[in-house]
């Protein structure tokens, strides 16, 4: 069972539907790692944000995702 719960927005749901099946698979793998509080591989470029969003993190699943 994941350490965290996922709450999605309507916008997320719409964008997720538009992904190809392969992109959905990759996105789901990354989301599950984040929910389990696991460290992402360096290829996802996980990093802290700055300024107003300094308490948040960001990662890049693919250049356009």
mmCIF file of the N, C-alpha and C atoms, coordinates in Angstrom:
data_MODEL
# 
_entry.id   MODEL 
# 
loop_
_atom_site.group_PDB 
_atom_site.id 
_atom_site.type_symbol 
_atom_site.label_atom_id 
_atom_site.label_alt_id 
_atom_site.label_comp_id 
_atom_site.label_asym_id 
_atom_site.label_entity_id 
_atom_site.label_seq_id 
_atom_site.pdbx_PDB_ins_code 
_atom_site.Cartn_x 
_atom_site.Cartn_y 
_atom_site.Cartn_z 
_atom_site.occupancy 
_atom_site.B_iso_or_equiv 
_atom_site.pdbx_formal_charge 
_atom_site.auth_seq_id 
_atom_site.auth_comp_id 
_atom_site.auth_asym_id 
_atom_site.auth_atom_id 
_atom_site.pdbx_PDB_model_num 
ATOM 1   N N  . UNK A 1 1  ? 0.851   -1.186 0.000   1.00 0.00 ? 1  UNK A N  1 
ATOM 2   C CA . UNK A 1 1  ? 0.000   0.000  0.000   1.00 0.00 ? 1  UNK A CA 1 
ATOM 3   C C  . UNK A 1 1  ? 0.894   1.245  0.000   1.00 0.00 ? 1  UNK A C  1 
ATOM 4   N N  . UNK A 1 2  ? 0.570   2.223  -0.852  1.00 0.00 ? 2  UNK A N  1 
ATOM 5   C CA . UNK A 1 2  ? 1.395   3.430  -0.945  1.00 0.00 ? 2  UNK A CA 1 
ATOM 6   C C  . UNK A 1 2  ? 1.414   4.227  0.360   1.00 0.00 ? 2  UNK A C  1 
ATOM 7   N N  . UNK A 1 3  ? 2.504   4.935  0.574   1.00 0.00 ? 3  UNK A N  1 
ATOM 8   C CA . UNK A 1 3  ? 2.658   5.779  1.755   1.00 0.00 ? 3  UNK A CA 1 
ATOM 9   C C  . UNK A 1 3  ? 1.750   7.010  1.660   1.00 0.00 ? 3  UNK A C  1 
ATOM 10  N N  . UNK A 1 4  ? 1.532   7.493  0.454   1.00 0.00 ? 4  UNK A N  1 
ATOM 11  C CA . UNK A 1 4  ? 0.719   8.684  0.227   1.00 0.00 ? 4  UNK A CA 1 
ATOM 12  C C  . UNK A 1 4  ? -0.502  8.340  -0.620  1.00 0.00 ? 4  UNK A C  1 
ATOM 13  N N  . UNK A 1 5  ? -1.516  9.208  -0.560  1.00 0.00 ? 5  UNK A N  1 
ATOM 14  C CA . UNK A 1 5  ? -2.709  9.070  -1.402  1.00 0.00 ? 5  UNK A CA 1 
ATOM 15  C C  . UNK A 1 5  ? -2.611  10.066 -2.553  1.00 0.00 ? 5  UNK A C  1 
ATOM 16  N N  . UNK A 1 6  ? -3.136  9.684  -3.680  1.00 0.00 ? 6  UNK A N  1 
ATOM 17  C CA . UNK A 1 6  ? -3.124  10.550 -4.853  1.00 0.00 ? 6  UNK A CA 1 
ATOM 18  C C  . UNK A 1 6  ? -4.490  11.193 -5.023  1.00 0.00 ? 6  UNK A C  1 
ATOM 19  N N  . UNK A 1 7  ? -4.494  12.505 -5.103  1.00 0.00 ? 7  UNK A N  1 
ATOM 20  C CA . UNK A 1 7  ? -5.711  13.251 -5.412  1.00 0.00 ? 7  UNK A CA 1 
ATOM 21  C C  . UNK A 1 7  ? -5.454  13.965 -6.728  1.00 0.00 ? 7  UNK A C  1 
ATOM 22  N N  . UNK A 1 8  ? -6.285  13.701 -7.707  1.00 0.00 ? 8  UNK A N  1 
ATOM 23  C CA . UNK A 1 8  ? -6.080  14.303 -9.021  1.00 0.00 ? 8  UNK A CA 1 
ATOM 24  C C  . UNK A 1 8  ? -7.111  15.387 -9.292  1.00 0.00 ? 8  UNK A C  1 
ATOM 25  N N  . UNK A 1 9  ? -6.723  16.325 -10.119 1.00 0.00 ? 9  UNK A N  1 
ATOM 26  C CA . UNK A 1 9  ? -7.635  17.392 -10.524 1.00 0.00 ? 9  UNK A CA 1 
ATOM 27  C C  . UNK A 1 9  ? -8.316  16.994 -11.831 1.00 0.00 ? 9  UNK A C  1 
ATOM 28  N N  . UNK A 1 10 ? -9.334  17.709 -12.162 1.00 0.00 ? 10 UNK A N  1 
ATOM 29  C CA . UNK A 1 10 ? -10.029 17.486 -13.435 1.00 0.00 ? 10 UNK A CA 1 
ATOM 30  C C  . UNK A 1 10 ? -9.061  17.714 -14.600 1.00 0.00 ? 10 UNK A C  1 
ATOM 31  N N  . UNK A 1 11 ? -8.232  18.734 -14.466 1.00 0.00 ? 11 UNK A N  1 
ATOM 32  C CA . UNK A 1 11 ? -7.253  19.034 -15.519 1.00 0.00 ? 11 UNK A CA 1 
ATOM 33  C C  . UNK A 1 11 ? -6.284  17.862 -15.705 1.00 0.00 ? 11 UNK A C  1 
ATOM 34  N N  . UNK A 1 12 ? -5.814  17.289 -14.596 1.00 0.00 ? 12 UNK A N  1 
ATOM 35  C CA . UNK A 1 12 ? -4.921  16.130 -14.681 1.00 0.00 ? 12 UNK A CA 1 
ATOM 36  C C  . UNK A 1 12 ? -5.607  14.987 -15.414 1.00 0.00 ? 12 UNK A C  1 
ATOM 37  N N  . UNK A 1 13 ? -6.845  14.702 -15.048 1.00 0.00 ? 13 UNK A N  1 
ATOM 38  C CA . UNK A 1 13 ? -7.580  13.594 -15.668 1.00 0.00 ? 13 UNK A CA 1 
ATOM 39  C C  . UNK A 1 13 ? -7.693  13.789 -17.181 1.00 0.00 ? 13 UNK A C  1 
ATOM 40  N N  . UNK A 1 14 ? -7.996  15.009 -17.608 1.00 0.00 ? 14 UNK A N  1 
ATOM 41  C CA . UNK A 1 14 ? -8.122  15.287 -19.042 1.00 0.00 ? 14 UNK A CA 1 
ATOM 42  C C  . UNK A 1 14 ? -6.792  15.109 -19.759 1.00 0.00 ? 14 UNK A C  1 
ATOM 43  N N  . UNK A 1 15 ? -5.724  15.624 -19.156 1.00 0.00 ? 15 UNK A N  1 
ATOM 44  C CA . UNK A 1 15 ? -4.401  15.508 -19.771 1.00 0.00 ? 15 UNK A CA 1 
ATOM 45  C C  . UNK A 1 15 ? -3.934  14.058 -19.801 1.00 0.00 ? 15 UNK A C  1 
ATOM 46  N N  . UNK A 1 16 ? -4.219  13.310 -18.748 1.00 0.00 ? 16 UNK A N  1 
ATOM 47  C CA . UNK A 1 16 ? -3.807  11.907 -18.668 1.00 0.00 ? 16 UNK A CA 1 
ATOM 48  C C  . UNK A 1 16 ? -4.486  11.079 -19.757 1.00 0.00 ? 16 UNK A C  1 
ATOM 49  N N  . UNK A 1 17 ? -5.763  11.380 -20.020 1.00 0.00 ? 17 UNK A N  1 
ATOM 50  C CA . UNK A 1 17 ? -6.505  10.654 -21.064 1.00 0.00 ? 17 UNK A CA 1 
ATOM 51  C C  . UNK A 1 17 ? -5.861  10.821 -22.440 1.00 0.00 ? 17 UNK A C  1 
ATOM 52  N N  . UNK A 1 18 ? -5.218  11.957 -22.668 1.00 0.00 ? 18 UNK A N  1 
ATOM 53  C CA . UNK A 1 18 ? -4.623  12.254 -23.970 1.00 0.00 ? 18 UNK A CA 1 
ATOM 54  C C  . UNK A 1 18 ? -3.297  11.531 -24.210 1.00 0.00 ? 18 UNK A C  1 
ATOM 55  N N  . UNK A 1 19 ? -2.705  10.968 -23.161 1.00 0.00 ? 19 UNK A N  1 
ATOM 56  C CA . UNK A 1 19 ? -1.413  10.300 -23.309 1.00 0.00 ? 19 UNK A CA 1 
ATOM 57  C C  . UNK A 1 19 ? -1.548  8.995  -24.074 1.00 0.00 ? 19 UNK A C  1 
ATOM 58  N N  . UNK A 1 20 ? -0.484  8.627  -24.758 1.00 0.00 ? 20 UNK A N  1 
ATOM 59  C CA . UNK A 1 20 ? -0.457  7.317  -25.417 1.00 0.00 ? 20 UNK A CA 1 
ATOM 60  C C  . UNK A 1 20 ? -0.369  6.246  -24.335 1.00 0.00 ? 20 UNK A C  1 
ATOM 61  N N  . UNK A 1 21 ? -0.651  5.019  -24.691 1.00 0.00 ? 21 UNK A N  1 
ATOM 62  C CA . UNK A 1 21 ? -0.627  3.947  -23.691 1.00 0.00 ? 21 UNK A CA 1 
ATOM 63  C C  . UNK A 1 21 ? 0.770   3.781  -23.098 1.00 0.00 ? 21 UNK A C  1 
ATOM 64  N N  . UNK A 1 22 ? 1.820   3.959  -23.900 1.00 0.00 ? 22 UNK A N  1 
ATOM 65  C CA . UNK A 1 22 ? 3.183   3.849  -23.373 1.00 0.00 ? 22 UNK A CA 1 
ATOM 66  C C  . UNK A 1 22 ? 3.486   4.989  -22.402 1.00 0.00 ? 22 UNK A C  1 
ATOM 67  N N  . UNK A 1 23 ? 3.064   6.214  -22.748 1.00 0.00 ? 23 UNK A N  1 
ATOM 68  C CA . UNK A 1 23 ? 3.289   7.353  -21.856 1.00 0.00 ? 23 UNK A CA 1 
ATOM 69  C C  . UNK A 1 23 ? 2.511   7.189  -20.557 1.00 0.00 ? 23 UNK A C  1 
ATOM 70  N N  . UNK A 1 24 ? 1.304   6.629  -20.634 1.00 0.00 ? 24 UNK A N  1 
ATOM 71  C CA . UNK A 1 24 ? 0.524   6.363  -19.420 1.00 0.00 ? 24 UNK A CA 1 
ATOM 72  C C  . UNK A 1 24 ? 1.254   5.378  -18.524 1.00 0.00 ? 24 UNK A C  1 
ATOM 73  N N  . UNK A 1 25 ? 1.853   4.370  -19.138 1.00 0.00 ? 25 UNK A N  1 
ATOM 74  C CA . UNK A 1 25 ? 2.585   3.353  -18.378 1.00 0.00 ? 25 UNK A CA 1 
ATOM 75  C C  . UNK A 1 25 ? 3.767   3.986  -17.636 1.00 0.00 ? 25 UNK A C  1 
ATOM 76  N N  . UNK A 1 26 ? 4.536   4.807  -18.333 1.00 0.00 ? 26 UNK A N  1 
ATOM 77  C CA . UNK A 1 26 ? 5.695   5.467  -17.725 1.00 0.00 ? 26 UNK A CA 1 
ATOM 78  C C  . UNK A 1 26 ? 5.235   6.424  -16.624 1.00 0.00 ? 26 UNK A C  1 
ATOM 79  N N  . UNK A 1 27 ? 4.200   7.214  -16.898 1.00 0.00 ? 27 UNK A N  1 
ATOM 80  C CA . UNK A 1 27 ? 3.681   8.156  -15.904 1.00 0.00 ? 27 UNK A CA 1 
ATOM 81  C C  . UNK A 1 27 ? 3.211   7.410  -14.658 1.00 0.00 ? 27 UNK A C  1 
ATOM 82  N N  . UNK A 1 28 ? 2.515   6.298  -14.849 1.00 0.00 ? 28 UNK A N  1 
ATOM 83  C CA . UNK A 1 28 ? 2.018   5.520  -13.712 1.00 0.00 ? 28 UNK A CA 1 
ATOM 84  C C  . UNK A 1 28 ? 3.173   4.976  -12.875 1.00 0.00 ? 28 UNK A C  1 
ATOM 85  N N  . UNK A 1 29 ? 4.234   4.502  -13.530 1.00 0.00 ? 29 UNK A N  1 
ATOM 86  C CA . UNK A 1 29 ? 5.407   3.990  -12.806 1.00 0.00 ? 29 UNK A CA 1 
ATOM 87  C C  . UNK A 1 29 ? 6.034   5.081  -11.939 1.00 0.00 ? 29 UNK A C  1 
ATOM 88  N N  . UNK A 1 30 ? 6.184   6.276  -12.499 1.00 0.00 ? 30 UNK A N  1 
ATOM 89  C CA . UNK A 1 30 ? 6.778   7.388  -11.753 1.00 0.00 ? 30 UNK A CA 1 
ATOM 90  C C  . UNK A 1 30 ? 5.862   7.801  -10.605 1.00 0.00 ? 30 UNK A C  1 
ATOM 91  N N  . UNK A 1 31 ? 4.576   7.898  -10.865 1.00 0.00 ? 31 UNK A N  1 
ATOM 92  C CA . UNK A 1 31 ? 3.624   8.281  -9.820  1.00 0.00 ? 31 UNK A CA 1 
ATOM 93  C C  . UNK A 1 31 ? 3.649   7.270  -8.680  1.00 0.00 ? 31 UNK A C  1 
ATOM 94  N N  . UNK A 1 32 ? 3.695   5.988  -9.006  1.00 0.00 ? 32 UNK A N  1 
ATOM 95  C CA . UNK A 1 32 ? 3.730   4.956  -7.961  1.00 0.00 ? 32 UNK A CA 1 
ATOM 96  C C  . UNK A 1 32 ? 5.011   5.059  -7.131  1.00 0.00 ? 32 UNK A C  1 
ATOM 97  N N  . UNK A 1 33 ? 6.135   5.360  -7.759  1.00 0.00 ? 33 UNK A N  1 
ATOM 98  C CA . UNK A 1 33 ? 7.384   5.544  -7.007  1.00 0.00 ? 33 UNK A CA 1 
ATOM 99  C C  . UNK A 1 33 ? 7.259   6.724  -6.054  1.00 0.00 ? 33 UNK A C  1 
ATOM 100 N N  . UNK A 1 34 ? 6.659   7.810  -6.532  1.00 0.00 ? 34 UNK A N  1 
ATOM 101 C CA . UNK A 1 34 ? 6.483   8.985  -5.683  1.00 0.00 ? 34 UNK A CA 1 
ATOM 102 C C  . UNK A 1 34 ? 5.543   8.687  -4.519  1.00 0.00 ? 34 UNK A C  1 
ATOM 103 N N  . UNK A 1 35 ? 4.462   7.966  -4.788  1.00 0.00 ? 35 UNK A N  1 
ATOM 104 C CA . UNK A 1 35 ? 3.511   7.614  -3.728  1.00 0.00 ? 35 UNK A CA 1 
ATOM 105 C C  . UNK A 1 35 ? 4.140   6.697  -2.686  1.00 0.00 ? 35 UNK A C  1 
ATOM 106 N N  . UNK A 1 36 ? 5.090   5.876  -3.109  1.00 0.00 ? 36 UNK A N  1 
ATOM 107 C CA . UNK A 1 36 ? 5.786   4.969  -2.188  1.00 0.00 ? 36 UNK A CA 1 
ATOM 108 C C  . UNK A 1 36 ? 6.999   5.637  -1.539  1.00 0.00 ? 36 UNK A C  1 
ATOM 109 N N  . UNK A 1 37 ? 7.210   6.925  -1.825  1.00 0.00 ? 37 UNK A N  1 
ATOM 110 C CA . UNK A 1 37 ? 8.316   7.704  -1.262  1.00 0.00 ? 37 UNK A CA 1 
ATOM 111 C C  . UNK A 1 37 ? 9.673   7.134  -1.659  1.00 0.00 ? 37 UNK A C  1 
ATOM 112 N N  . UNK A 1 38 ? 9.755   6.629  -2.890  1.00 0.00 ? 38 UNK A N  1 
ATOM 113 C CA . UNK A 1 38 ? 11.009  6.083  -3.407  1.00 0.00 ? 38 UNK A CA 1 
ATOM 114 C C  . UNK A 1 38 ? 11.763  7.163  -4.176  1.00 0.00 ? 38 UNK A C  1 
ATOM 115 N N  . UNK A 1 39 ? 13.054  7.011  -4.255  1.00 0.00 ? 39 UNK A N  1 
ATOM 116 C CA . UNK A 1 39 ? 13.897  7.959  -4.983  1.00 0.00 ? 39 UNK A CA 1 
ATOM 117 C C  . UNK A 1 39 ? 13.785  7.675  -6.479  1.00 0.00 ? 39 UNK A C  1 
ATOM 118 N N  . UNK A 1 40 ? 13.588  8.738  -7.247  1.00 0.00 ? 40 UNK A N  1 
ATOM 119 C CA . UNK A 1 40 ? 13.489  8.590  -8.696  1.00 0.00 ? 40 UNK A CA 1 
ATOM 120 C C  . UNK A 1 40 ? 14.873  8.488  -9.316  1.00 0.00 ? 40 UNK A C  1 
ATOM 121 N N  . UNK A 1 41 ? 14.946  7.792  -10.424 1.00 0.00 ? 41 UNK A N  1 
ATOM 122 C CA . UNK A 1 41 ? 16.196  7.695  -11.173 1.00 0.00 ? 41 UNK A CA 1 
ATOM 123 C C  . UNK A 1 41 ? 16.579  9.079  -11.696 1.00 0.00 ? 41 UNK A C  1 
ATOM 124 N N  . UNK A 1 42 ? 17.857  9.302  -11.892 1.00 0.00 ? 42 UNK A N  1 
ATOM 125 C CA . UNK A 1 42 ? 18.349  10.622 -12.309 1.00 0.00 ? 42 UNK A CA 1 
ATOM 126 C C  . UNK A 1 42 ? 17.769  11.077 -13.645 1.00 0.00 ? 42 UNK A C  1 
ATOM 127 N N  . UNK A 1 43 ? 17.363  10.132 -14.497 1.00 0.00 ? 43 UNK A N  1 
ATOM 128 C CA . UNK A 1 43 ? 16.814  10.517 -15.806 1.00 0.00 ? 43 UNK A CA 1 
ATOM 129 C C  . UNK A 1 43 ? 15.531  11.336 -15.689 1.00 0.00 ? 43 UNK A C  1 
ATOM 130 N N  . UNK A 1 44 ? 14.874  11.297 -14.519 1.00 0.00 ? 44 UNK A N  1 
ATOM 131 C CA . UNK A 1 44 ? 13.641  12.067 -14.319 1.00 0.00 ? 44 UNK A CA 1 
ATOM 132 C C  . UNK A 1 44 ? 13.897  13.477 -13.801 1.00 0.00 ? 44 UNK A C  1 
ATOM 133 N N  . UNK A 1 45 ? 15.165  13.813 -13.553 1.00 0.00 ? 45 UNK A N  1 
ATOM 134 C CA . UNK A 1 45 ? 15.568  15.173 -13.163 1.00 0.00 ? 45 UNK A CA 1 
ATOM 135 C C  . UNK A 1 45 ? 14.739  15.727 -11.998 1.00 0.00 ? 45 UNK A C  1 
ATOM 136 N N  . UNK A 1 46 ? 14.580  14.935 -10.964 1.00 0.00 ? 46 UNK A N  1 
ATOM 137 C CA . UNK A 1 46 ? 13.863  15.356 -9.756  1.00 0.00 ? 46 UNK A CA 1 
ATOM 138 C C  . UNK A 1 46 ? 14.642  16.487 -9.085  1.00 0.00 ? 46 UNK A C  1 
ATOM 139 N N  . UNK A 1 47 ? 13.963  17.582 -8.741  1.00 0.00 ? 47 UNK A N  1 
ATOM 140 C CA . UNK A 1 47 ? 14.636  18.710 -8.111  1.00 0.00 ? 47 UNK A CA 1 
ATOM 141 C C  . UNK A 1 47 ? 13.658  19.564 -7.319  1.00 0.00 ? 47 UNK A C  1 
ATOM 142 N N  . UNK A 1 48 ? 14.216  20.305 -6.351  1.00 0.00 ? 48 UNK A N  1 
ATOM 143 C CA . UNK A 1 48 ? 13.421  21.244 -5.558  1.00 0.00 ? 48 UNK A CA 1 
ATOM 144 C C  . UNK A 1 48 ? 13.145  22.479 -6.397  1.00 0.00 ? 48 UNK A C  1 
ATOM 145 N N  . UNK A 1 49 ? 12.006  23.082 -6.145  1.00 0.00 ? 49 UNK A N  1 
ATOM 146 C CA . UNK A 1 49 ? 11.688  24.336 -6.814  1.00 0.00 ? 49 UNK A CA 1 
ATOM 147 C C  . UNK A 1 49 ? 12.164  25.495 -5.948  1.00 0.00 ? 49 UNK A C  1 
ATOM 148 N N  . UNK A 1 50 ? 12.192  26.680 -6.508  1.00 0.00 ? 50 UNK A N  1 
ATOM 149 C CA . UNK A 1 50 ? 12.683  27.860 -5.795  1.00 0.00 ? 50 UNK A CA 1 
ATOM 150 C C  . UNK A 1 50 ? 11.575  28.886 -5.652  1.00 0.00 ? 50 UNK A C  1 
ATOM 151 N N  . UNK A 1 51 ? 11.855  29.884 -4.828  1.00 0.00 ? 51 UNK A N  1 
ATOM 152 C CA . UNK A 1 51 ? 10.933  30.999 -4.668  1.00 0.00 ? 51 UNK A CA 1 
ATOM 153 C C  . UNK A 1 51 ? 9.640   30.603 -3.984  1.00 0.00 ? 51 UNK A C  1 
ATOM 154 N N  . UNK A 1 52 ? 8.540   31.038 -4.551  1.00 0.00 ? 52 UNK A N  1 
ATOM 155 C CA . UNK A 1 52 ? 7.209   30.804 -3.982  1.00 0.00 ? 52 UNK A CA 1 
ATOM 156 C C  . UNK A 1 52 ? 6.909   29.313 -3.799  1.00 0.00 ? 52 UNK A C  1 
ATOM 157 N N  . UNK A 1 53 ? 7.507   28.470 -4.609  1.00 0.00 ? 53 UNK A N  1 
ATOM 158 C CA . UNK A 1 53 ? 7.239   27.031 -4.580  1.00 0.00 ? 53 UNK A CA 1 
ATOM 159 C C  . UNK A 1 53 ? 8.386   26.242 -3.942  1.00 0.00 ? 53 UNK A C  1 
ATOM 160 N N  . UNK A 1 54 ? 9.150   26.872 -3.057  1.00 0.00 ? 54 UNK A N  1 
ATOM 161 C CA . UNK A 1 54 ? 10.339  26.246 -2.478  1.00 0.00 ? 54 UNK A CA 1 
ATOM 162 C C  . UNK A 1 54 ? 10.050  24.973 -1.682  1.00 0.00 ? 54 UNK A C  1 
ATOM 163 N N  . UNK A 1 55 ? 8.819   24.781 -1.231  1.00 0.00 ? 55 UNK A N  1 
ATOM 164 C CA . UNK A 1 55 ? 8.456   23.577 -0.468  1.00 0.00 ? 55 UNK A CA 1 
ATOM 165 C C  . UNK A 1 55 ? 8.016   22.425 -1.369  1.00 0.00 ? 55 UNK A C  1 
ATOM 166 N N  . UNK A 1 56 ? 8.118   22.607 -2.673  1.00 0.00 ? 56 UNK A N  1 
ATOM 167 C CA . UNK A 1 56 ? 7.656   21.601 -3.626  1.00 0.00 ? 56 UNK A CA 1 
ATOM 168 C C  . UNK A 1 56 ? 8.819   21.062 -4.454  1.00 0.00 ? 56 UNK A C  1 
ATOM 169 N N  . UNK A 1 57 ? 8.562   19.936 -5.093  1.00 0.00 ? 57 UNK A N  1 
ATOM 170 C CA . UNK A 1 57 ? 9.543   19.305 -5.973  1.00 0.00 ? 57 UNK A CA 1 
ATOM 171 C C  . UNK A 1 57 ? 8.915   19.129 -7.352  1.00 0.00 ? 57 UNK A C  1 
ATOM 172 N N  . UNK A 1 58 ? 9.774   18.923 -8.343  1.00 0.00 ? 58 UNK A N  1 
ATOM 173 C CA . UNK A 1 58 ? 9.315   18.720 -9.707  1.00 0.00 ? 58 UNK A CA 1 
ATOM 174 C C  . UNK A 1 58 ? 10.190  17.653 -10.351 1.00 0.00 ? 58 UNK A C  1 
ATOM 175 N N  . UNK A 1 59 ? 9.602   16.900 -11.256 1.00 0.00 ? 59 UNK A N  1 
ATOM 176 C CA . UNK A 1 59 ? 10.393  15.953 -12.039 1.00 0.00 ? 59 UNK A CA 1 
ATOM 177 C C  . UNK A 1 59 ? 9.891   16.010 -13.478 1.00 0.00 ? 59 UNK A C  1 
ATOM 178 N N  . UNK A 1 60 ? 10.714  15.504 -14.384 1.00 0.00 ? 60 UNK A N  1 
ATOM 179 C CA . UNK A 1 60 ? 10.375  15.521 -15.803 1.00 0.00 ? 60 UNK A CA 1 
ATOM 180 C C  . UNK A 1 60 ? 10.358  14.084 -16.305 1.00 0.00 ? 60 UNK A C  1 
ATOM 181 N N  . UNK A 1 61 ? 9.173   13.577 -16.576 1.00 0.00 ? 61 UNK A N  1 
ATOM 182 C CA . UNK A 1 61 ? 9.032   12.195 -17.027 1.00 0.00 ? 61 UNK A CA 1 
ATOM 183 C C  . UNK A 1 61 ? 9.583   12.051 -18.437 1.00 0.00 ? 61 UNK A C  1 
ATOM 184 N N  . UNK A 1 62 ? 9.243   12.989 -19.283 1.00 0.00 ? 62 UNK A N  1 
ATOM 185 C CA . UNK A 1 62 ? 9.754   13.088 -20.650 1.00 0.00 ? 62 UNK A CA 1 
ATOM 186 C C  . UNK A 1 62 ? 9.847   14.575 -20.950 1.00 0.00 ? 62 UNK A C  1 
ATOM 187 N N  . UNK A 1 63 ? 10.564  14.964 -21.979 1.00 0.00 ? 63 UNK A N  1 
ATOM 188 C CA . UNK A 1 63 ? 10.679  16.389 -22.273 1.00 0.00 ? 63 UNK A CA 1 
ATOM 189 C C  . UNK A 1 63 ? 9.327   17.103 -22.414 1.00 0.00 ? 63 UNK A C  1 
ATOM 190 N N  . UNK A 1 64 ? 8.318   16.411 -22.915 1.00 0.00 ? 64 UNK A N  1 
ATOM 191 C CA . UNK A 1 64 ? 7.022   17.058 -23.134 1.00 0.00 ? 64 UNK A CA 1 
ATOM 192 C C  . UNK A 1 64 ? 5.953   16.608 -22.145 1.00 0.00 ? 64 UNK A C  1 
ATOM 193 N N  . UNK A 1 65 ? 6.308   15.955 -21.052 1.00 0.00 ? 65 UNK A N  1 
ATOM 194 C CA . UNK A 1 65 ? 5.319   15.530 -20.046 1.00 0.00 ? 65 UNK A CA 1 
ATOM 195 C C  . UNK A 1 65 ? 5.592   16.207 -18.734 1.00 0.00 ? 65 UNK A C  1 
# 
